Amino acid sequence: MLARASRKLSPFLFVLPALVFVFLTMIYPLVFNFRLSLTDADLVSFVRGASAFIGLHNYARLLSDPELHNAFTVSIAYTLGSIALMYVLGFGLALYFNQRFGGRALMRALMLLPWVLPTVVSANIWRWMLDGTYGVVNYALIRLGLLDAPVFWLGNAHVALISVIVVTAWSIAPFAMLLLLAGLQAIPISLYEAARVDGASAWQRFRHITFPLMRPVSLMVLLLNFIYTFKTFDTIFILTRGGPGEVTTVLPILAYTRAFQFFRLAEGAAVNTILLVLPVVLSVIYFRIARREGEL
């Protein structure tokens, strides 16, 4: 009897460490964050364990908060701009590396450097490059005659968000390139050969064969990078800290400032909960689309 019970339990014991890890690193923090957002916790009451339960009051107050509206708008603009530029760069690189030429493997490995570099390293390099006084970007553009005077890329309200978008797209484009390249290599060559025999041009082959067949991979790339970019904190914090003003204050920056600068811990937790909503909704929509296409 005991041996039979142990055989039934043994599969669960093998996955127990993974379940414990997921619970401690994902489920418990999410539950704790949501519970904290339902209180009036500040630094003092949190340390004393004397936070009072106030229900959805923090959410009601945030939904009428102009700073949250601005942060949400900036987050959407930043995310859409980053993934659009990322997709164009990633698709272009995937098309390029899908061809056969000497040194392709080495060049493809070098193109992965922006993605594998730690964010702290790459963001600090870009902060130095975009510096208005001694940055190499200003130096190169002035020498090429494209600028008459230095531009403070990260301190100018008109270009700060664009600069952050470029840096983000540069860092995630190699990941998109890998996924899109795998999708391109899965397209049967016979389709291109048949189209070439029928007299289709390179643009027609791309429009009627490559792009339609890359739709499932493209959707996955866009969704994954939307989730990654929408919750980005470190790149923006290192480059601009949400400034100048609130031009680059995205939702994670707002959550950080509320919780760790003004010590309004409950409001910061509420912003973090709101931050989860859109990626979860998009994920559900994506899986429904993928399941429908699989059924078809």
Buried (B, 14 or more C-beta within 10 A) or exposed (E): EEEEEEEEEEEEEEEEEEEEEEEEEEEEEEEEBBBBBBBBBBEEBBEEEEBEEBEEBBBEEBEEBEBBEBBBEBBBBBBBBBBEBBBEBBBEBBBBBBEEEEEEEEEBEEBEEBBEEEBEEBBEBBBEBBBBEEBEBBEEBBEEEEBEEBBBBBBBEEBBBBBBBBBBBBBBBBBBBBBBBEBBEEBEEEBBEEBEEEEBEEEEBBEEBBEEBBEEBBBBBBBBBBBBBBBBBEBBBBBBBBBBEBBBBBBBBBBBBBBEEEBBBBBBBBBBBBBBEBBEEBBEEBEEBBEEEEEE
